[in-house]
Amino acid sequence: LASVDSTNRYAAEALTRGELSHGAVIMAQEQTAGRGQRGRTWQGATGLDLMASIVLLPERMRAVAQFTLAKAAALAVRDLVADVFRSEDLDVARIRIKWPNDILVDRHKLAGILIANEIKGEHVRSSIVGIGINVNSSTWEGVDATSLLLETRRGQDLHLLLSRLCMHMDHWWGLTGKDDAAIAAAYTDALWAKDRYTDFTLDGRRITARPLDVDDMGRLIIEEVGGEVAAYGLERLRFLM
């Protein structure tokens, strides 16, 4: 699409009309109302950054396991960025997943993911995975961000990147329901600040804790300085970056 308010919204409306099937991908050169986590906007530069939504239609995925889709999507984006880094002989260890599904290079945000799941009964009926990647842009307002251009000093072809992203998404999607343990292990291994003490807000209160893992419900398991271990969701726990 040349321009759209949101690829996720476009995909949701087209899916409701029965116009899209599993694996459909909507890509836009421009988003006028791109959304991020917690109601934030996503800044994507027209014609420069990758803005796309992938439609998934799980056959028997239970609603309680829906965070597996978030893990799979984050790993697919991580793998795509790693491909680009390897091609430029850059350190892929700098690429991490900030819970729940932002992609960072060091402490700078490179990509974000927004997933909209439709639940019917106990199962996920459909999932729309919105992905925004800073590719060829270099400036942002009020965001500590980076891009593939800034990291590699080289421009990238958006359609080629999308093709490789779909290849990686297909890989991780193929493991859902078959080897969820492998998805969970790879996601945990890629967590930003894993086993390192960092600052959070918990119910609005500042704390210092270290991320340990993510439970099956998608909650981040942390250990506070005093030794208390607990799992919290996004509605209560946030990183202080």
Salt bridges, closest charged atoms under 4 A:
ASP5 OD2 - ARG9 NH1 2.87
GLU19 OE2 - ARG17 NE 2.86
ASP79 OD1 - ARG78 NE 2.75
ASP79 OD2 - HIS168 ND1 3.98
ASP83 OD1 - ARG86 NH1 3.78
ASP83 OD2 - ARG164 NH2 2.99
ASP83 OD2 - HIS168 NE2 2.56
GLU88 OE2 - ARG154 NE 2.65
ASP102 OD2 - LYS98 NZ 3.78
ASP102 OD2 - LYS109 NZ 3.45
ASP106 OD2 - ARG94 NH2 2.83
GLU118 OE2 - ARG125 NH1 3.57
GLU122 OE1 - ARG62 NH1 3.29
ASP144 OD1 - HIS108 ND1 2.72
GLU151 OE1 - ARG94 NH2 2.96
ASP195 OD2 - LYS194 NZ 2.91
ASP199 OD2 - ARG206 NH2 2.83
ASP203 OD2 - ARG236 NH2 2.63
ASP215 OD2 - ARG219 NE 2.67
GLU223 OE1 - ARG210 NH2 2.68
